[in-house]
Amino acid sequence: MEQLNKSAAFGSFGGYRQGVKKDNIQAILMLLPMLIGFTLFTIYPMLWLIRWSGFDYDGMTTAKFIGFDNFVRAFTRDSHYWASLLNTFYIVAIKLAIEIPFALFLAVVLNSTKRINSFFRTIFFMPAIVSSAIVGLVFFLMFEPFRGSVNYLLKAFGLIQQNINWFGTQWLADWVIILASIWRSFGTNMIFFIMGLQNVPREIYECAEIDGAGVWKKFSKITLPMLAPVMRVVLMLAIVNSMKMSDLVLVLTNGQPGGKTEVVMSYTFKYFFSYGAADSISQYGYAASLAVITAIILGIITGVYFKATKKSSDLY
């Protein structure tokens, strides 16, 4: 009998192992298309960039290996790259300081199942599905100095006497970029916040109301703490996506005036495709080195952000 029980137990364990092995194979097969795509369109381009960052290569002549000269050039002789990086930080900081609270406010207001709220959610989310190039073109036409609708409305209401050249100074042009970027992306963050709010148990608010908590008390003591994990993800995605901004700037200002509104990705893009760069010939090697430097900076920012927010995420 004891031998029979051992055989039955071994048979059950063998069947369990076979089932686990079968599940693993199925999981691998399901993940395989994504892994192939990730390898072809993410890993390989990254390796391509790292490789060509050590070459002087224009896409036509024979590539010449120059080691770290491209990186030395970026750190010692290319002040425009660092100016574009600082301008990127400036735009991202102001954009997020306005966009995140605005998206959170709309999420709190529209967090119900009423049909009218569903309508406004759709309206506010629609800019997120529009191409960045289209958004840039629309805002350029709106803020066009001589025939733009913004100057026309300001003059019609008597707020200005003469047209404002919105793209004539870095300060004004950067603010046009900020407004265009906020308009395009605040709807996505609003949807994330609404999803987070819908996971907060309603009973917590009801208990707070019984205890006499007001609107601000409930928001600061319940809503914000419960949204902390969602806020962490939203901020990270917003920072990374904003740092990668390029096509919006290329269409809206193209770095003007005098390259002062250039952002780091549009600056790198121009060296890849000789689009308004200092030379009329593409510089794949140098552009690749700029892309590598930018990727390292983004990686450092991401690591610092996760380190800084780890303590708060451990609380929830």
PEMOZI-V525303 format. One record per helix or strand. SS is the DSSP state (helix for helix, strand for strand). FROM is the first residue (numbers start at 0). LEN is the number of residues. If there is no record, write none. Layout:
SS/FROM/LEN
SS/FROM/LEN
//
This chain:
helix/1/51
strand/54/2
strand/63/2
helix/68/8
helix/78/31
helix/114/15
helix/131/11
helix/148/8
helix/169/28
helix/201/9
helix/214/12
helix/227/16
helix/246/6
helix/263/10
helix/283/31
//
